[in-house]
Amino acid sequence: MPENEPFEKQPDSLEDRHATDWPLWEIFIRSQNGLAHKHAGSLHAPDAEMALKNARDVYTRRNEGVSIWVVRSSDITASSPGEKEILFEPANNKVYRYPGFYPVPDEVKNL
């Protein structure tokens, strides 16, 4: 390489290279006795298939999961806690959304 050309600084380790080249994935695990997937953590992987395999190895070591979701972090859109009033205030004046709004017939026993 000629002396007048600047060189690119190489990452110090293989891990540093992966952290900059591979996208971040969010991992969600459904437990053995649960119905909902819960966020378990994040990891870097080159694609969804590898993220799924790595998530299995990292987050379900003792067979505690029955299903894994991997979602690219950049594909998640989330609200911020500061937007709470704007998002949830309209629901407070819609009383029909609450179960107490509806009368329950006496014939209904186990509701």
ABEGO torsion letter per residue (X at the ends): XBAABBBBBBBABAAAAAAAABBBBBBBBBBAABABBBBAEBBBBABAAAAAAAAAAAABAAGABABBBBBBAAABBBBBAAAAAAAAAAAAABAAABAAABBBBAABABX
